[in-house]
Amino acid sequence: MDKFHLDKQAYEELLNLLNNQHFTEVPGLPSDMEFLSDDWWLRDTAVIENIIKRKGMWEVHLVFAYYQEPYKLIKRVISCYTSKAKAELTAWYMRRLAAKDQRGTLKVDIKDFKLCSS
């Protein structure tokens, strides 16, 4: 790999920007963090299990998607397993436990996202 080189002018500009960052940034408002406490929609979410192979392990993720607004979702890593079968079984049980609607009638359709295929 070639050595990275930053000329003196760029380095000084970078240092200047870092030094002035304290003066240019403004504190956030309480409304900026409302999404952390605004969790009423989680009561009526479709829970979707997602199993991904990463670094030789099978990760179980649960996706909580609000069926009336599909763009409102949260994805959480639940656990990792060495066996895909064990990950699938755990994902199935965790989805059943996490879902308010255990029968799975709350659904999120891919068409709700209005994705363009081109």
CNS distance restraints for C-alpha pairs under 8 A (distance, minus, plus):
assign (resid   6 and name CA) (resid  10 and name CA) 6.39 0.50 0.50
assign (resid   6 and name CA) (resid  11 and name CA) 6.21 0.50 0.50
assign (resid   7 and name CA) (resid  11 and name CA) 6.18 0.50 0.50
assign (resid   8 and name CA) (resid  12 and name CA) 6.12 0.50 0.50
assign (resid   9 and name CA) (resid  13 and name CA) 6.19 0.50 0.50
assign (resid  10 and name CA) (resid  14 and name CA) 6.10 0.50 0.50
assign (resid  11 and name CA) (resid  15 and name CA) 6.25 0.50 0.50
assign (resid  12 and name CA) (resid  16 and name CA) 6.07 0.50 0.50
assign (resid  13 and name CA) (resid  17 and name CA) 6.17 0.50 0.50
assign (resid  14 and name CA) (resid  18 and name CA) 6.25 0.50 0.50
assign (resid  15 and name CA) (resid  19 and name CA) 6.10 0.50 0.50
assign (resid  16 and name CA) (resid  20 and name CA) 6.17 0.50 0.50
assign (resid  17 and name CA) (resid  21 and name CA) 6.00 0.50 0.50
assign (resid  18 and name CA) (resid  22 and name CA) 7.90 0.50 0.50
assign (resid  20 and name CA) (resid  24 and name CA) 6.41 0.50 0.50
assign (resid  21 and name CA) (resid  25 and name CA) 6.05 0.50 0.50
assign (resid  28 and name CA) (resid  32 and name CA) 6.34 0.50 0.50
assign (resid  29 and name CA) (resid  33 and name CA) 7.58 0.50 0.50
assign (resid  30 and name CA) (resid  34 and name CA) 6.77 0.50 0.50
assign (resid  33 and name CA) (resid  37 and name CA) 7.76 0.50 0.50
assign (resid  34 and name CA) (resid  38 and name CA) 5.79 0.50 0.50
assign (resid  35 and name CA) (resid  39 and name CA) 7.22 0.50 0.50
assign (resid  41 and name CA) (resid  45 and name CA) 6.94 0.50 0.50
assign (resid  41 and name CA) (resid  66 and name CA) 6.48 0.50 0.50
assign (resid  42 and name CA) (resid  64 and name CA) 7.26 0.50 0.50
assign (resid  42 and name CA) (resid  65 and name CA) 7.96 0.50 0.50
assign (resid  42 and name CA) (resid  66 and name CA) 6.92 0.50 0.50
assign (resid  43 and name CA) (resid 100 and name CA) 6.86 0.50 0.50
assign (resid  44 and name CA) (resid  66 and name CA) 6.36 0.50 0.50
assign (resid  44 and name CA) (resid  67 and name CA) 7.35 0.50 0.50
assign (resid  44 and name CA) (resid 100 and name CA) 6.92 0.50 0.50
assign (resid  44 and name CA) (resid 106 and name CA) 8.00 0.50 0.50
assign (resid  45 and name CA) (resid  64 and name CA) 5.70 0.50 0.50
assign (resid  45 and name CA) (resid  65 and name CA) 5.13 0.50 0.50
assign (resid  45 and name CA) (resid  66 and name CA) 4.39 0.50 0.50
assign (resid  45 and name CA) (resid  67 and name CA) 5.94 0.50 0.50
assign (resid  45 and name CA) (resid  99 and name CA) 7.30 0.50 0.50
assign (resid  45 and name CA) (resid 100 and name CA) 7.58 0.50 0.50
assign (resid  45 and name CA) (resid 106 and name CA) 7.10 0.50 0.50
assign (resid  46 and name CA) (resid  63 and name CA) 7.99 0.50 0.50
assign (resid  46 and name CA) (resid  64 and name CA) 5.82 0.50 0.50
assign (resid  46 and name CA) (resid  65 and name CA) 5.23 0.50 0.50
assign (resid  46 and name CA) (resid  66 and name CA) 6.20 0.50 0.50
assign (resid  46 and name CA) (resid  67 and name CA) 6.15 0.50 0.50
assign (resid  46 and name CA) (resid  99 and name CA) 6.87 0.50 0.50
assign (resid  46 and name CA) (resid 101 and name CA) 7.78 0.50 0.50
assign (resid  46 and name CA) (resid 104 and name CA) 7.38 0.50 0.50
assign (resid  46 and name CA) (resid 106 and name CA) 5.21 0.50 0.50
assign (resid  46 and name CA) (resid 107 and name CA) 5.66 0.50 0.50
assign (resid  46 and name CA) (resid 108 and name CA) 6.72 0.50 0.50
assign (resid  47 and name CA) (resid  62 and name CA) 6.56 0.50 0.50
assign (resid  47 and name CA) (resid  63 and name CA) 5.63 0.50 0.50
assign (resid  47 and name CA) (resid  64 and name CA) 4.75 0.50 0.50
assign (resid  47 and name CA) (resid  65 and name CA) 6.46 0.50 0.50
assign (resid  47 and name CA) (resid  95 and name CA) 6.02 0.50 0.50
assign (resid  47 and name CA) (resid  98 and name CA) 7.12 0.50 0.50
assign (resid  47 and name CA) (resid  99 and name CA) 5.71 0.50 0.50
assign (resid  48 and name CA) (resid  62 and name CA) 5.71 0.50 0.50
assign (resid  48 and name CA) (resid  63 and name CA) 5.03 0.50 0.50
assign (resid  48 and name CA) (resid  64 and name CA) 6.56 0.50 0.50
assign (resid  48 and name CA) (resid  65 and name CA) 7.81 0.50 0.50
assign (resid  48 and name CA) (resid  95 and name CA) 6.76 0.50 0.50
assign (resid  49 and name CA) (resid  60 and name CA) 7.11 0.50 0.50
assign (resid  49 and name CA) (resid  61 and name CA) 5.89 0.50 0.50
assign (resid  49 and name CA) (resid  62 and name CA) 4.69 0.50 0.50
assign (resid  49 and name CA) (resid  63 and name CA) 6.29 0.50 0.50
assign (resid  49 and name CA) (resid  91 and name CA) 5.80 0.50 0.50
assign (resid  49 and name CA) (resid  92 and name CA) 7.07 0.50 0.50
assign (resid  49 and name CA) (resid  95 and name CA) 6.27 0.50 0.50
assign (resid  50 and name CA) (resid  60 and name CA) 6.00 0.50 0.50
assign (resid  50 and name CA) (resid  61 and name CA) 4.94 0.50 0.50
assign (resid  50 and name CA) (resid  62 and name CA) 6.02 0.50 0.50
assign (resid  50 and name CA) (resid  63 and name CA) 7.26 0.50 0.50
assign (resid  50 and name CA) (resid  91 and name CA) 7.60 0.50 0.50
assign (resid  51 and name CA) (resid  58 and name CA) 6.44 0.50 0.50
assign (resid  51 and name CA) (resid  59 and name CA) 5.57 0.50 0.50
assign (resid  51 and name CA) (resid  60 and name CA) 4.78 0.50 0.50
assign (resid  51 and name CA) (resid  61 and name CA) 6.08 0.50 0.50
assign (resid  51 and name CA) (resid  87 and name CA) 7.17 0.50 0.50
assign (resid  51 and name CA) (resid  88 and name CA) 7.15 0.50 0.50
assign (resid  51 and name CA) (resid  91 and name CA) 7.67 0.50 0.50
assign (resid  52 and name CA) (resid  58 and name CA) 5.61 0.50 0.50
assign (resid  52 and name CA) (resid  59 and name CA) 5.19 0.50 0.50
assign (resid  52 and name CA) (resid  60 and name CA) 6.74 0.50 0.50
assign (resid  52 and name CA) (resid  61 and name CA) 7.78 0.50 0.50
assign (resid  53 and name CA) (resid  57 and name CA) 5.63 0.50 0.50
assign (resid  53 and name CA) (resid  58 and name CA) 4.49 0.50 0.50
assign (resid  53 and name CA) (resid  59 and name CA) 6.14 0.50 0.50
assign (resid  54 and name CA) (resid  58 and name CA) 6.26 0.50 0.50
assign (resid  54 and name CA) (resid  59 and name CA) 6.79 0.50 0.50
assign (resid  56 and name CA) (resid  82 and name CA) 7.24 0.50 0.50
assign (resid  57 and name CA) (resid  80 and name CA) 6.06 0.50 0.50
assign (resid  57 and name CA) (resid  81 and name CA) 5.58 0.50 0.50
assign (resid  57 and name CA) (resid  82 and name CA) 4.99 0.50 0.50
assign (resid  57 and name CA) (resid  83 and name CA) 7.58 0.50 0.50
assign (resid  58 and name CA) (resid  80 and name CA) 5.37 0.50 0.50
assign (resid  58 and name CA) (resid  81 and name CA) 5.04 0.50 0.50
assign (resid  58 and name CA) (resid  82 and name CA) 5.99 0.50 0.50
assign (resid  58 and name CA) (resid  83 and name CA) 6.80 0.50 0.50
assign (resid  58 and name CA) (resid  84 and name CA) 6.03 0.50 0.50
assign (resid  58 and name CA) (resid  87 and name CA) 6.31 0.50 0.50
assign (resid  59 and name CA) (resid  77 and name CA) 7.04 0.50 0.50
assign (resid  59 and name CA) (resid  78 and name CA) 7.45 0.50 0.50
assign (resid  59 and name CA) (resid  79 and name CA) 5.86 0.50 0.50
assign (resid  59 and name CA) (resid  80 and name CA) 4.35 0.50 0.50
assign (resid  59 and name CA) (resid  81 and name CA) 6.49 0.50 0.50
assign (resid  59 and name CA) (resid  87 and name CA) 7.16 0.50 0.50
assign (resid  60 and name CA) (resid  77 and name CA) 6.02 0.50 0.50
assign (resid  60 and name CA) (resid  78 and name CA) 5.44 0.50 0.50
assign (resid  60 and name CA) (resid  79 and name CA) 5.44 0.50 0.50
assign (resid  60 and name CA) (resid  80 and name CA) 6.12 0.50 0.50
assign (resid  60 and name CA) (resid  87 and name CA) 6.25 0.50 0.50
assign (resid  60 and name CA) (resid  88 and name CA) 7.81 0.50 0.50
assign (resid  60 and name CA) (resid  90 and name CA) 7.81 0.50 0.50
assign (resid  60 and name CA) (resid  91 and name CA) 6.03 0.50 0.50
assign (resid  61 and name CA) (resid  75 and name CA) 6.67 0.50 0.50
assign (resid  61 and name CA) (resid  76 and name CA) 5.46 0.50 0.50
assign (resid  61 and name CA) (resid  77 and name CA) 4.39 0.50 0.50
assign (resid  61 and name CA) (resid  78 and name CA) 5.50 0.50 0.50
assign (resid  61 and name CA) (resid  79 and name CA) 7.53 0.50 0.50
assign (resid  61 and name CA) (resid  91 and name CA) 7.61 0.50 0.50
assign (resid  62 and name CA) (resid  75 and name CA) 5.75 0.50 0.50
assign (resid  62 and name CA) (resid  76 and name CA) 5.39 0.50 0.50
assign (resid  62 and name CA) (resid  77 and name CA) 6.56 0.50 0.50
assign (resid  62 and name CA) (resid  78 and name CA) 6.88 0.50 0.50
assign (resid  62 and name CA) (resid  91 and name CA) 7.67 0.50 0.50
assign (resid  62 and name CA) (resid  95 and name CA) 7.03 0.50 0.50
assign (resid  63 and name CA) (resid  73 and name CA) 6.83 0.50 0.50
assign (resid  63 and name CA) (resid  74 and name CA) 5.70 0.50 0.50
assign (resid  63 and name CA) (resid  75 and name CA) 4.35 0.50 0.50
assign (resid  63 and name CA) (resid  76 and name CA) 6.45 0.50 0.50
assign (resid  64 and name CA) (resid  73 and name CA) 5.40 0.50 0.50
assign (resid  64 and name CA) (resid  74 and name CA) 5.19 0.50 0.50
assign (resid  64 and name CA) (resid  75 and name CA) 6.32 0.50 0.50
assign (resid  65 and name CA) (resid  69 and name CA) 7.84 0.50 0.50
assign (resid  65 and name CA) (resid  70 and name CA) 5.81 0.50 0.50
assign (resid  65 and name CA) (resid  71 and name CA) 7.45 0.50 0.50
assign (resid  65 and name CA) (resid  72 and name CA) 6.07 0.50 0.50
assign (resid  65 and name CA) (resid  73 and name CA) 4.28 0.50 0.50
assign (resid  65 and name CA) (resid  74 and name CA) 6.64 0.50 0.50
assign (resid  65 and name CA) (resid 108 and name CA) 7.16 0.50 0.50
assign (resid  66 and name CA) (resid  70 and name CA) 5.45 0.50 0.50
assign (resid  66 and name CA) (resid  71 and name CA) 7.68 0.50 0.50
assign (resid  66 and name CA) (resid  72 and name CA) 5.80 0.50 0.50
assign (resid  66 and name CA) (resid  73 and name CA) 6.26 0.50 0.50
assign (resid  66 and name CA) (resid 108 and name CA) 7.80 0.50 0.50
assign (resid  67 and name CA) (resid 106 and name CA) 6.60 0.50 0.50
assign (resid  67 and name CA) (resid 107 and name CA) 6.21 0.50 0.50
assign (resid  67 and name CA) (resid 108 and name CA) 5.40 0.50 0.50
assign (resid  70 and name CA) (resid 108 and name CA) 6.47 0.50 0.50
assign (resid  70 and name CA) (resid 112 and name CA) 6.72 0.50 0.50
assign (resid  70 and name CA) (resid 113 and name CA) 6.92 0.50 0.50
assign (resid  71 and name CA) (resid 113 and name CA) 7.26 0.50 0.50
assign (resid  80 and name CA) (resid  87 and name CA) 7.22 0.50 0.50
assign (resid  81 and name CA) (resid  86 and name CA) 6.76 0.50 0.50
assign (resid  81 and name CA) (resid  87 and name CA) 5.71 0.50 0.50
assign (resid  82 and name CA) (resid  86 and name CA) 7.90 0.50 0.50
assign (resid  82 and name CA) (resid  87 and name CA) 7.92 0.50 0.50
assign (resid  83 and name CA) (resid  87 and name CA) 6.31 0.50 0.50
assign (resid  84 and name CA) (resid  88 and name CA) 6.11 0.50 0.50
assign (resid  85 and name CA) (resid  89 and name CA) 6.19 0.50 0.50
assign (resid  86 and name CA) (resid  90 and name CA) 6.08 0.50 0.50
assign (resid  87 and name CA) (resid  91 and name CA) 5.97 0.50 0.50
assign (resid  88 and name CA) (resid  92 and name CA) 6.16 0.50 0.50
assign (resid  89 and name CA) (resid  93 and name CA) 6.37 0.50 0.50
assign (resid  90 and name CA) (resid  94 and name CA) 5.95 0.50 0.50
assign (resid  91 and name CA) (resid  95 and name CA) 5.97 0.50 0.50
assign (resid  92 and name CA) (resid  96 and name CA) 6.33 0.50 0.50
assign (resid  93 and name CA) (resid  97 and name CA) 6.19 0.50 0.50
assign (resid  94 and name CA) (resid  98 and name CA) 5.97 0.50 0.50
assign (resid  95 and name CA) (resid  99 and name CA) 5.90 0.50 0.50
assign (resid  96 and name CA) (resid 102 and name CA) 5.30 0.50 0.50
assign (resid  97 and name CA) (resid 102 and name CA) 7.42 0.50 0.50
assign (resid  99 and name CA) (resid 104 and name CA) 7.81 0.50 0.50
assign (resid 101 and name CA) (resid 105 and name CA) 6.68 0.50 0.50
assign (resid 101 and name CA) (resid 106 and name CA) 6.79 0.50 0.50
assign (resid 108 and name CA) (resid 112 and name CA) 7.25 0.50 0.50
assign (resid 109 and name CA) (resid 113 and name CA) 7.76 0.50 0.50
assign (resid 110 and name CA) (resid 114 and name CA) 7.61 0.50 0.50
assign (resid 111 and name CA) (resid 115 and name CA) 7.26 0.50 0.50
